[in-house]
Amino acid sequence: MTTLNKTPLWESHKQLGARLINFGGWDMPVSYKAGTIKEHLAVRESVGLFDVSHMGEAYIRGPRAREAVDRLTTNAVGAAADGKAVYTLLCRPTGGIVDDCIFYKISDNEFYVIVNASNTAKDLAWIREHVGGICDVEDVSDATALIAVQGPKAVAMIDKLSQGAVTGMTSFTHRSVQVAGISAIAARTGYTGEDGFELACTNHDAPALWAALLEAATPLGGLPIGLGARDTLRLEAKLPLYGNDIDDTTSPLEACLGWAVKLDKGDFIGRDALVAQKAAGLTRQLIGFTIDEQARAIARHGYNIIDRSQPEPTIGHVTSGGPGVSVKGSIGMAYVPVALAKPGTSLTIDCRGKDTAATVVQGKFYKRPV
């Protein structure tokens, strides 16, 4: 029997009555007593706490750290100001995506990176293979806990718990702070479509930080949030999930992540392939689609996009899909030929043997109120 990894907050999840599942080798909460729908709405309306300690973390350090990071990343990470967090892709020479991640610039000589949990070993091996000779790469994943605090009440809550230490922090910035008296790296980032922070601390401090956050969140209507709501929240915000919407076979340009690719910043791994792909033109594109709620159908990962007039009717596939919670109908993302990527285009999806009408839509399914 396989022994699953446990985060430093595993006992806390058990005490809260979480339903735990095997998630990429980790015993993780998929939901708590409130259930996925209530958890989702708590994040949209108040504040939610997420244990994302299964994610991987590393430091890249040395006099040539900026050079190393510039070679690895598609975005202008090296040129960012100290204290900035930058979403970027790591690409193969073919232009395929090794991972999407966030780099936190501390200085030209030091960067901190958080990578997807399922890709930690692969990513760090990739980083060491390509830049390990010119800088130091320190994996701190096993010593680091990560808690996301998301929702319209999240910022004020963390500001109060940190005695104003996060005041003035803008989106995609980070700094070292004390939250409830506990040392943490606070980054104004997230994966829900809401405002908030991601807090990195030591494993030892994680249970005390989680308890303090939960105590502060509960009177506000806040809840602990499992993987189920994490997925519905990120899908409504049209945030890609590695392994579903992006992977080694997809390029950032196909995935509509060209905004995170700076072809003019200088050379980086995958640049030549992306320049060539842009010049030749894309053949497929990741789009968002909606299915009217009256259709009473949900398109899931792997369902086919079809055109019955073609000899081979399968013309694309759904990468992520599910029912809308804060939006009507069901929603999803799919790769389709570029000719069908224009907003308003009608698609047909094979939903468990039933041809179901869908419509291509532009932008996020859910946008938080300004």
GIHU-V564720 format. One record per run of one state. SS is the DSSP state (a for helix, b for strand, c for the rest). FROM is the first residue (numbers start at 0). LEN is the number of residues. If there is no record, write none. Layout:
ss->SS from->FROM len->LEN
ss->SS from->FROM len->LEN
//
This chain:
ss->c from->0 len->4
ss->b from->4 len->1
ss->c from->5 len->4
ss->a from->9 len->6
ss->c from->15 len->3
ss->b from->18 len->5
ss->c from->23 len->2
ss->b from->25 len->6
ss->c from->31 len->4
ss->a from->35 len->10
ss->c from->45 len->2
ss->b from->47 len->4
ss->c from->51 len->4
ss->b from->55 len->6
ss->c from->61 len->3
ss->a from->64 len->8
ss->b from->72 len->1
ss->c from->73 len->10
ss->b from->83 len->8
ss->c from->91 len->4
ss->b from->95 len->12
ss->c from->107 len->2
ss->b from->109 len->6
ss->c from->115 len->1
ss->a from->116 len->15
ss->c from->131 len->4
ss->b from->135 len->4
ss->c from->139 len->1
ss->a from->140 len->3
ss->b from->143 len->7
ss->c from->150 len->3
ss->a from->153 len->8
ss->c from->161 len->11
ss->b from->172 len->7
ss->c from->179 len->2
ss->b from->181 len->6
ss->c from->187 len->8
ss->b from->195 len->7
ss->a from->202 len->16
ss->c from->218 len->4
ss->b from->222 len->3
ss->c from->225 len->1
ss->a from->226 len->10
ss->c from->236 len->5
ss->b from->241 len->1
ss->c from->242 len->3
ss->b from->245 len->1
ss->c from->246 len->4
ss->b from->250 len->1
ss->c from->251 len->6
ss->a from->257 len->3
ss->c from->260 len->10
ss->a from->270 len->10
ss->c from->280 len->3
ss->b from->283 len->8
ss->c from->291 len->1
ss->a from->292 len->3
ss->c from->295 len->8
ss->b from->303 len->3
ss->c from->306 len->7
ss->b from->313 len->10
ss->c from->323 len->6
ss->b from->329 len->8
ss->a from->337 len->3
ss->c from->340 len->5
ss->b from->345 len->6
ss->c from->351 len->2
ss->b from->353 len->8
ss->c from->361 len->9
//
